[in-house]
Amino acid sequence: MTTVSQQTLDRLLVPSTATLTSVLKGHGLNNTFMHDVAPLKPGMKMAGRAVTLRYIPAREDLNDVPMDNLTDKQRVGIEQLQPGDVLVIDARGDTRAGTMGSILAERMFQLGAVGVVTDGAYRDSPGIGECGMAAYARAMNAHTNKTIHFPSEIQVPVGCGEVAVFPGDIIVGDSEGVVVIPAHLADDVADAAEAQELKEE
């Protein structure tokens, strides 16, 4: 897995996601901007490494499976977060229940995460928006996730907002939305984005 420096992450915070998306198109990547995913609190930005969590549809018998901090994939994934990480939740675009709430968001912030994004919904969304890190979602819904979602896998390739996300990809968000940058392109994209924005000034 390609290691992306904090310096590069800081550089990627400067250009807009529109510029980054254009630069990625120049690299032949045409589907990097997440569809129908919006910030809970416009004005916040994030640039960090993707940690992925995949939900599958819930099934009633799965509710009887004992889950704790060692077995619940959602909690395991969150506890693995390192400073500078972004949790990316694949909810299959299903917004009928929240994928997480403010308590887990606050825990993520304590661990140093810089953001969270889902193509599903959040519950306790006002609390998530004020927890100190950037958060992006498709909708808000107070229903708990067990009714619709089951956390099945962490750190696997996922789809979020109709975009492929691999663990370690660089996730950049601003007031417009979220773009996914393959880690091996991060330095080149940062260079090209800086040059493009200077040219446009």
C-alpha positions in Angstrom: 0.0 0.0 0.0 1.4 3.4 -1.0 2.1 5.7 2.0 1.0 9.3 1.5 2.8 11.9 3.6 1.0 14.4 5.8 2.6 17.1 3.7 0.8 15.8 0.7 -2.5 15.5 2.6 -2.1 19.1 3.7 -1.4 20.2 0.0 -4.6 18.4 -1.1 -6.6 20.5 1.3 -5.9 23.6 -0.6 -7.4 23.0 -4.1 -11.2 22.6 -4.6 -12.7 19.1 -5.2 -13.7 20.5 -8.6 -10.0 21.1 -9.4 -9.0 17.7 -8.1 -11.7 16.0 -10.1 -10.5 17.7 -13.3 -6.9 16.7 -12.6 -8.0 13.1 -12.1 -9.8 13.2 -15.4 -6.5 14.2 -16.9 -5.2 10.9 -15.5 -8.0 9.0 -17.2 -10.1 8.6 -14.1 -13.6 9.8 -14.8 -15.6 8.5 -11.8 -14.0 9.9 -8.7 -16.5 12.4 -7.3 -19.1 10.9 -5.0 -22.7 11.3 -6.2 -25.4 12.7 -3.9 -23.1 13.0 -0.9 -23.1 16.4 0.9 -21.4 17.9 3.9 -23.3 18.1 7.2 -21.5 21.3 7.9 -20.4 23.3 4.8 -17.1 25.1 5.3 -15.2 22.2 6.8 -12.6 20.3 4.8 -10.8 17.0 5.1 -8.0 15.1 3.4 -7.1 11.7 4.8 -6.6 8.0 4.2 -9.6 5.8 3.7 -10.6 3.1 6.2 -13.5 1.3 4.7 -16.6 -0.3 6.3 -19.1 -2.3 4.2 -22.7 -2.8 5.2 -24.9 -5.5 3.7 -28.7 -5.6 4.1 -29.9 -6.5 7.6 -31.5 -9.9 8.3 -33.5 -10.7 11.4 -31.5 -13.7 12.5 -28.3 -11.6 12.5 -29.8 -9.6 15.3 -29.3 -12.6 17.6 -25.5 -12.7 16.9 -23.7 -11.5 20.0 -21.7 -8.3 19.2 -19.3 -6.3 21.2 -16.2 -4.2 20.6 -14.3 -7.2 19.5 -16.8 -8.6 17.0 -18.9 -5.7 15.8 -17.2 -4.7 12.5 -18.4 -1.1 12.9 -16.8 -0.8 16.3 -13.7 -2.8 15.3 -13.2 -0.5 12.3 -13.6 2.6 14.3 -11.1 1.5 17.0 -8.5 0.8 14.2 -8.6 4.5 13.1 -5.4 6.4 13.2 -4.8 10.1 13.2 -5.5 11.4 9.6 -7.9 8.6 8.7 -11.3 9.0 7.0 -14.0 6.3 7.6 -15.8 5.5 4.4 -19.1 3.6 4.9 -20.6 1.7 2.0 -24.4 1.7 2.7 -25.4 0.7 -0.8 -27.1 4.1 -1.1 -29.8 3.0 1.3 -30.9 5.9 3.5 -33.8 4.2 5.4 -31.7 4.1 8.6 -28.7 5.8 10.0 -25.3 4.2 9.5 -23.9 5.7 12.7 -24.6 8.3 15.4 -22.9 11.1 17.3 -21.4 8.9 20.0 -19.3 6.9 17.5 -18.5 10.1 15.7 -17.1 11.6 18.9 -15.0 8.5 19.5 -13.6 8.8 15.9 -12.7 12.4 16.6 -10.9 11.4 19.8 -8.9 8.8 17.9 -7.7 11.5 15.4 -10.0 10.8 12.4 -10.4 13.8 10.2 -13.7 12.8 8.6 -16.4 10.3 7.8 -18.5 9.8 4.6 -21.4 7.5 3.8 -23.7 7.1 0.8 -26.4 6.3 3.4 -27.7 8.4 6.3 -26.7 9.5 9.8 -28.7 9.6 12.9 -28.0 12.3 15.6 -26.7 14.3 12.6 -26.6 17.6 14.4 -24.2 16.1 17.0 -22.1 14.6 14.2 -21.9 17.9 12.5 -20.6 19.5 15.6 -18.2 16.8 16.7 -15.1 18.5 15.2 -14.5 16.6 12.1 -15.9 16.8 8.6 -18.9 14.5 7.9 -20.6 13.8 4.6 -23.8 11.8 3.9 -26.7 11.3 1.5 -29.4 11.9 4.1 -30.4 12.0 7.8 -32.6 9.3 9.4 -33.2 8.7 13.1 -33.8 4.9 12.6 -31.1 2.7 14.0 -28.9 0.8 11.6 -29.8 -2.7 12.8 -33.2 -2.4 11.0 -31.6 -1.9 7.6 -27.8 -2.4 7.7 -25.4 -5.1 9.0 -21.7 -4.3 9.2 -20.1 -7.1 7.3 -16.5 -6.2 6.4 -13.8 -3.7 7.1 -10.7 -2.7 5.0 -12.1 -4.1 1.8 -12.8 -2.4 -1.5 -16.2 -0.7 -1.3 -18.5 1.5 -3.3 -19.6 4.9 -1.8 -21.6 7.4 -3.8 -21.1 5.2 -6.9 -17.3 5.5 -6.6 -14.9 2.7 -5.9 -12.9 3.2 -2.7 -9.9 1.1 -1.7 -8.4 1.1 1.8 -5.6 3.7 1.8 -7.1 5.8 -1.0 -7.0 9.5 -0.3 -10.4 11.1 0.5 -10.7 14.8 0.1 -13.9 16.7 1.0 -15.0 20.4 0.9 -18.2 22.3 0.8 -19.1 20.8 -2.7 -18.5 17.1 -1.8 -16.0 14.3 -1.8 -13.4 13.1 -4.3 -11.4 9.9 -4.1 -7.7 9.9 -5.1 -5.8 6.6 -5.6 -2.9 6.8 -3.2 -0.3 6.2 -5.8 -1.4 9.3 -7.7 -1.7 11.6 -4.6 1.6 13.5 -5.1 1.1 13.9 -8.8 -2.5 15.1 -8.3 -1.3 17.6 -5.6 1.3 19.0 -8.0 -1.1 19.3 -11.0 -3.9 20.8 -8.9 -1.6 23.5 -7.5 -0.4 24.3 -11.0 -3.9 24.5 -12.3 -5.2 26.8 -9.6 -2.2 29.1 -10.0 -2.9 29.2 -13.7 -6.6 30.1 -13.1 -5.8 32.9 -10.7 
